[in-house]
């Protein structure tokens, strides 16, 4: 999906800032693109629920195999492990990859040395799809993450049915009680959670859920500005028994090595790999697995 246009659209006035018009006015407050995404997500959930009731999804759970161990895949070895992302587009970048075949891309990531794969499933803003996750599940044996704006148990059911092993929860999208509830509901379904934060003030709520996977987003979801040091700044505040995942702004093997030296055990990378002609080779370069 292309970036939202500058200027007025309906009742919203977009305010330009760098590569993305990421804020718009609603009443007397500045509303971010994140707010808009969450509003649309609520609509999408209701549409999906009308089409396939939760009870129908519940009835499918008994036939599913156990989830793969997402945490174990990232904890393995001494090196920084990669969650490689299948991502077609974003609000900030627009279309990222035109020749987009989720299954083929996932196989490239697997061949390149990724430990896990993330699949964007948000459709309105990222041109994602649950069907992409289903296709990736059929193509590779790696643990899979459903990356979306999860705000409802219904989305957890969807994730489990199509083959996810882990789901992303975003602290900036949820209250502490909602975060805990969704983590517990995911756990009951056999799913692990990767809980992401940007604001340091949200760390206590993230840790209180009991999740073993803590993601720090280097990109401020309110401004879309990126600073790779953000993850390192938060590292001392995160207990050693939680596996730290650095997210966004990671492009080179030097970035990976720097994060690894700072105590980061895993990284999530999408856009920089998706833009490469040879995704397998790019994945190997990022991980320092080539001699060239």
Secondary structure, DSSP 8 states (H G I E B T S, - for coil): -----SEEETTEEEEEETTEEEEEEETTEEEEHHHHHHHHHHHHHHHHHHHS-HHHHHTTGGG------HHHHHHSSSS-EEEEEE--EETTTEE--SS--HHHHHHHHHHHT-SEEEEE---TTT---HHHHHHHHHH--SEEEEES---SHHHHHHHHHHT-SEEEEEGGGS-HHHHHHHHHHHHHTT-EEEEEESSGGGHHHHHHTT-SEEEEESB-TTT--B-THHHHHHHTTS-TTSEEEEESS--SHHHHHHHHHTT--EEEE-HHHHT-SSHHHHHHHHTT----
